[in-house]
């Protein structure tokens, strides 16, 4: 039941929408104010799951249903949010607060859940993942993340691995542009393996662009030009939230060359965070070392790998610190394992 805490992010956005005023920033204040404060008073959970608990969690469908329900939540919040933004006389600061709040919902309950479902084996779960990526206009993430990032993490070929002394602001550009390029390249290679051309019915990247255009056209038909503009800004916030998370997950970590290839991916190539609230709100994304070690593991059985590099703070606190590069470098550079520094 503790994973229901993930729904508090969209709940805070709805509260901000209903109350208005400074409460328009409710999700921002909750995610980057209350949660870091909350985590400061909680000890990281070091408990390990035994075989019996792992079997129970894998057999319990409630863990999956909680993920699926986010599809309804994300699109409902987006619909209510854009409708509110385009139909109510709001002050500029209220519009900014709501756009940021809805963008955080897209990042946490949209892209993050899509990331989890995108690693599942069933086609319909992967389909749900793509639907959740659509309002963020980031459907190419499915291709690049699954066929690129997990293969190339910690190497110069991975745009989603931030380099030592690279600022988060620089990373936003290099990662977003690099992932689009990689997605196109990967798609070309997949099509080449099928012996078909780029302009074929098997080109998923092409379909993703059509679906995203259809989404924006639908927003235009429902809410007009203003609705499209708000939708684009909300998507941008969600994307930047994702890329800031990408930034802190692999900052400065690298794999050693091993002949013409690189050493195998291990828990040492991702930063782990075992801080309680961020774990639950993000469906254990913070146990990222275990996720990269075994990408097929479902979120409810991911564990904290203590030998992996450890973030000194939870995700939201780390993201805030990353916005101040000199402070981030001072905090993190000394924590990069000597073998990778």
C-alpha positions as CSV (number, residue, x, y, z in Angstrom):
1,X,0.0,0.0,0.0
2,X,2.9,2.4,0.6
3,X,3.4,2.7,-3.2
4,X,0.0,4.6,-3.3
5,X,2.2,7.5,-2.2
6,X,3.1,7.9,-5.9
7,X,-0.5,9.2,-6.4
8,X,0.2,12.2,-4.1
9,X,2.0,14.0,-6.9
10,X,-1.0,14.2,-9.2
11,X,-3.2,14.8,-6.1
12,X,-1.1,17.9,-5.2
13,X,-1.6,19.1,-8.8
14,X,-5.3,18.8,-8.5
15,X,-5.3,20.7,-5.2
16,X,-3.3,23.4,-6.8
17,X,-5.8,23.6,-9.6
18,X,-8.8,23.8,-7.3
19,X,-7.5,26.2,-4.7
20,X,-5.4,28.5,-7.0
21,X,-3.3,31.4,-5.9
22,X,0.1,30.4,-4.5
23,X,-1.3,26.9,-4.2
24,X,-0.8,26.6,-8.0
25,X,2.8,25.7,-7.0
26,X,1.6,22.9,-4.7
27,X,3.3,20.1,-6.6
28,X,6.5,22.1,-6.9
29,X,6.5,22.8,-3.1
30,X,5.6,19.2,-2.3
31,X,8.1,17.5,-4.6
32,X,11.1,19.9,-4.0
33,X,10.2,21.2,-0.5
34,X,8.3,18.8,1.6
35,X,9.7,15.5,0.3
36,X,13.4,16.5,0.8
37,X,12.5,17.8,4.3
38,X,10.6,14.6,5.0
39,X,13.5,12.4,3.9
40,X,15.9,14.3,6.1
41,X,14.2,12.9,9.1
42,X,13.9,9.3,7.8
43,X,16.6,6.7,7.9
44,X,17.1,4.8,4.5
45,X,15.5,1.4,4.6
46,X,18.2,-1.2,4.5
47,X,15.9,-4.3,4.8
48,X,16.4,-7.0,2.2
49,X,13.6,-9.0,0.6
50,X,13.6,-12.7,1.3
51,X,12.6,-15.3,-1.3
52,X,9.1,-15.6,0.2
53,X,8.5,-11.9,-0.1
54,X,9.9,-11.7,-3.6
55,X,7.5,-14.5,-4.7
56,X,4.6,-12.8,-3.1
57,X,5.3,-9.5,-4.6
58,X,5.7,-10.9,-8.1
59,X,2.4,-12.9,-7.8
60,X,0.4,-9.9,-6.4
61,X,-1.2,-8.1,-9.3
62,X,-1.9,-5.0,-7.2
63,X,1.7,-3.8,-7.9
64,X,1.0,-3.9,-11.7
65,X,-2.5,-2.4,-11.4
66,X,-1.1,0.6,-9.5
67,X,1.1,1.3,-12.6
68,X,-1.7,0.9,-15.1
69,X,-3.9,3.3,-13.2
70,X,-1.4,6.1,-13.9
71,X,-2.6,6.1,-17.6
72,X,-6.0,7.4,-16.4
73,X,-4.5,9.7,-13.9
74,X,-2.0,11.4,-16.3
75,X,-4.5,12.0,-19.1
76,X,-7.2,13.1,-16.7
77,X,-4.9,15.6,-14.9
78,X,-3.6,16.9,-18.3
79,X,-7.2,17.3,-19.6
80,X,-8.4,19.1,-16.5
81,X,-5.2,21.2,-16.3
82,X,-5.2,22.4,-19.9
83,X,-9.0,23.1,-19.7
84,X,-8.4,25.2,-16.5
85,X,-5.5,27.1,-18.0
86,X,-7.4,28.0,-21.1
87,X,-10.8,28.7,-19.6
88,X,-10.1,30.5,-16.3
89,X,-8.8,34.1,-15.8
90,X,-5.5,33.3,-14.1
91,X,-2.6,35.5,-13.1
92,X,0.7,34.8,-14.8
93,X,2.2,33.3,-11.7
94,X,-0.7,30.9,-11.4
95,X,-0.2,29.8,-14.9
96,X,3.5,29.2,-14.3
97,X,2.8,27.3,-11.1
98,X,0.2,25.0,-12.8
99,X,2.4,24.4,-15.8
100,X,5.3,23.3,-13.5
101,X,2.9,21.2,-11.5
102,X,1.4,19.4,-14.4
103,X,4.9,18.9,-15.9
104,X,6.1,17.2,-12.8
105,X,3.0,14.9,-13.0
106,X,4.1,14.0,-16.6
107,X,7.6,13.4,-15.5
108,X,6.8,11.2,-12.4
109,X,3.5,9.4,-13.2
110,X,4.0,9.6,-17.0
111,X,7.6,9.2,-18.2
112,X,8.7,7.3,-15.1
113,X,5.9,4.8,-15.2
114,X,6.5,4.5,-18.9
115,X,10.1,3.6,-18.2
116,X,9.0,0.8,-15.9
117,X,6.4,-0.6,-18.3
118,X,8.7,-0.2,-21.2
119,X,10.9,-3.0,-19.8
120,X,8.0,-5.4,-19.4
121,X,7.7,-8.5,-21.6
122,X,4.1,-8.2,-22.7
123,X,3.3,-6.1,-25.8
124,X,0.3,-4.4,-24.2
125,X,2.3,-3.2,-21.2
126,X,4.9,-1.8,-23.6
127,X,2.0,-0.2,-25.5
128,X,0.9,1.5,-22.3
129,X,4.4,2.8,-21.9
130,X,4.3,4.4,-25.3
131,X,0.9,6.0,-24.5
132,X,2.3,7.5,-21.3
133,X,5.3,9.0,-23.2
134,X,3.0,10.6,-25.9
135,X,1.9,13.7,-23.9
136,X,5.5,14.5,-23.2
137,X,6.3,14.2,-26.9
138,X,9.1,11.8,-26.0
139,X,8.1,8.5,-27.5
140,X,11.5,8.0,-29.0
141,X,12.7,7.5,-25.4
142,X,11.3,3.9,-25.7
143,X,13.7,3.1,-28.6
144,X,16.8,4.8,-27.3
145,X,16.4,3.8,-23.7
146,X,15.8,0.1,-24.3
147,X,18.1,-0.4,-27.2
148,X,20.7,2.3,-26.6
149,X,21.0,3.5,-23.0
150,X,21.1,0.1,-21.3
151,X,23.7,-1.1,-23.8
152,X,25.9,2.0,-23.8
153,X,25.5,3.4,-20.3
154,X,28.8,4.7,-18.9
155,X,30.4,5.1,-22.3
156,X,30.9,8.0,-24.7
157,X,28.2,6.5,-26.9
158,X,25.5,7.1,-24.3
159,X,24.1,10.7,-24.3
160,X,22.1,9.9,-21.2
161,X,25.3,9.5,-19.1
162,X,26.5,12.8,-17.8
163,X,30.2,13.4,-17.7
164,X,32.2,14.5,-14.7
165,X,32.2,18.4,-14.4
166,X,29.4,18.6,-17.0
167,X,26.6,20.9,-15.7
168,X,23.0,19.8,-15.8
169,X,22.1,22.7,-18.1
170,X,24.7,21.5,-20.7
171,X,23.4,18.0,-20.2
172,X,19.8,19.0,-21.0
173,X,20.9,19.8,-24.5
174,X,23.4,17.0,-25.1
175,X,21.1,14.4,-23.8
176,X,17.9,15.4,-25.5
177,X,19.5,16.0,-28.9
178,X,21.7,12.9,-28.5
179,X,18.8,10.6,-27.6
180,X,16.8,11.7,-30.7
181,X,19.8,11.1,-32.9
182,X,20.4,7.7,-31.3
183,X,16.8,6.7,-31.6
184,X,16.9,7.4,-35.3
185,X,20.2,5.5,-35.7
186,X,18.9,2.5,-33.7
187,X,15.6,2.5,-35.7
188,X,17.6,2.5,-39.0
189,X,19.7,-0.5,-37.7
190,X,16.5,-2.4,-36.7
191,X,15.0,-1.8,-40.1
192,X,18.2,-2.8,-41.8
193,X,18.2,-6.1,-39.9
194,X,14.7,-6.7,-41.2
195,X,16.0,-5.8,-44.7
196,X,13.5,-3.0,-45.2
197,X,14.0,0.7,-45.8
198,X,13.6,3.6,-43.4
199,X,10.2,4.6,-44.9
200,X,8.4,1.4,-44.2
201,X,5.5,0.1,-42.1
202,X,8.0,-1.3,-39.6
203,X,9.4,2.2,-38.7
204,X,8.2,2.7,-35.1
205,X,10.0,6.1,-34.8
206,X,7.9,7.4,-37.7
207,X,4.6,6.1,-36.1
208,X,5.6,7.8,-32.8
209,X,5.8,11.2,-34.6
210,X,2.4,10.7,-36.1
211,X,0.9,9.8,-32.8
212,X,2.4,12.8,-31.2
213,X,1.1,15.1,-33.9
214,X,-2.4,13.5,-33.5
215,X,-2.2,14.2,-29.8
216,X,-1.3,17.9,-30.4
217,X,-4.1,18.2,-33.1
218,X,-6.5,16.7,-30.5
219,X,-5.4,19.3,-28.0
220,X,-5.9,22.0,-30.6
221,X,-9.4,20.8,-31.4
222,X,-10.4,20.7,-27.7
223,X,-8.6,23.8,-26.4
224,X,-7.4,25.9,-29.3
225,X,-3.9,27.3,-29.9
226,X,-3.5,28.3,-26.2
227,X,-4.1,24.7,-25.3
228,X,-1.3,23.5,-27.6
229,X,1.1,26.2,-26.2
230,X,0.4,25.1,-22.6
231,X,0.7,21.5,-23.6
232,X,4.1,22.1,-25.1
233,X,5.4,23.9,-22.0
234,X,4.0,21.1,-19.8
235,X,5.8,18.6,-21.9
236,X,9.0,20.6,-21.7
237,X,8.9,20.5,-17.9
238,X,8.3,16.7,-17.9
239,X,11.3,16.3,-20.3
240,X,13.6,18.4,-18.2
241,X,12.5,16.6,-15.1
242,X,13.4,13.3,-16.8
243,X,16.8,14.6,-18.0
244,X,17.7,16.0,-14.6
245,X,17.0,12.5,-13.2
246,X,19.2,11.0,-15.9
247,X,21.9,13.5,-15.0
248,X,22.1,12.4,-11.3
249,X,21.7,8.7,-12.0
250,X,25.0,8.2,-13.8
251,X,27.0,11.4,-13.2
252,X,30.7,10.9,-13.7
253,X,30.5,7.1,-13.8
254,X,32.1,5.3,-16.7
255,X,32.9,1.8,-17.9
256,X,36.5,0.8,-18.7
257,X,37.4,-0.1,-22.3
258,X,38.0,-3.9,-22.7
259,X,39.6,-4.4,-26.1
260,X,37.2,-3.2,-28.8
261,X,34.3,-3.2,-26.3
262,X,33.7,-2.0,-22.7
263,X,33.5,-3.9,-19.4
264,X,30.1,-5.4,-18.6
265,X,27.5,-3.1,-17.0
266,X,27.5,-3.6,-13.2
267,X,25.9,-1.9,-10.2
268,X,29.0,0.3,-10.0
269,X,27.8,2.3,-13.1
270,X,24.7,3.9,-11.5
271,X,24.1,6.0,-8.4
272,X,21.9,4.3,-5.9
273,X,19.6,6.2,-3.5
274,X,17.7,4.3,-0.7
275,X,15.9,7.4,0.7
276,X,12.4,6.3,1.5
277,X,10.0,8.8,0.1
278,X,11.6,9.2,-3.3
279,X,11.7,5.4,-3.6
280,X,8.0,5.1,-3.2
281,X,6.9,8.2,-5.2
282,X,9.1,7.0,-8.1
283,X,8.3,3.3,-7.9
284,X,11.9,2.4,-6.8
285,X,13.6,4.2,-9.7
286,X,16.1,5.4,-7.1
287,X,17.4,1.9,-6.7
288,X,18.9,2.4,-10.1
289,X,22.0,0.3,-9.7
290,X,19.9,-2.8,-9.3
291,X,17.7,-1.8,-12.3
292,X,20.7,-1.5,-14.6
293,X,22.2,-4.7,-13.2
294,X,19.0,-6.6,-14.1
295,X,16.7,-4.4,-16.3
296,X,13.9,-6.9,-16.4
297,X,13.3,-6.9,-12.6
298,X,10.0,-5.4,-11.6
299,X,10.1,-2.3,-9.4
300,X,8.6,-4.0,-6.4
301,X,11.6,-6.4,-6.0
302,X,14.4,-4.0,-6.8
303,X,16.8,-3.8,-3.9
304,X,19.5,-1.4,-2.6
305,X,23.0,-2.5,-3.6
306,X,25.2,-1.1,-1.0
307,X,28.5,-1.6,-2.8
308,X,27.3,0.6,-5.7
309,X,28.0,4.4,-5.6
310,X,25.6,6.1,-3.2
311,X,23.9,9.5,-3.5
312,X,24.2,11.4,-0.3
313,X,20.6,12.6,-0.6
314,X,17.3,11.6,-2.2
315,X,16.5,12.3,-5.8
316,X,14.6,15.5,-5.3
317,X,17.3,17.0,-3.0
318,X,20.0,15.9,-5.5
319,X,18.1,17.4,-8.4
320,X,17.9,20.8,-6.6
321,X,21.6,20.7,-5.8
322,X,22.4,19.8,-9.4
323,X,20.9,23.2,-10.4
324,X,23.9,24.8,-8.7
325,X,26.8,23.2,-10.6
326,X,29.7,24.3,-8.4
327,X,27.9,22.9,-5.3
328,X,27.1,19.7,-7.2
329,X,30.7,19.2,-8.4
330,X,32.0,19.8,-4.9
331,X,29.5,17.3,-3.4
332,X,29.8,14.6,-6.0
333,X,33.2,14.6,-7.6
334,X,34.9,13.2,-4.5
335,X,32.3,10.4,-4.3
336,X,33.0,9.1,-7.8
337,X,34.9,5.8,-7.3
338,X,38.6,6.1,-7.8
339,X,38.6,3.5,-10.5
340,X,36.2,5.8,-12.5
341,X,37.3,9.3,-11.6
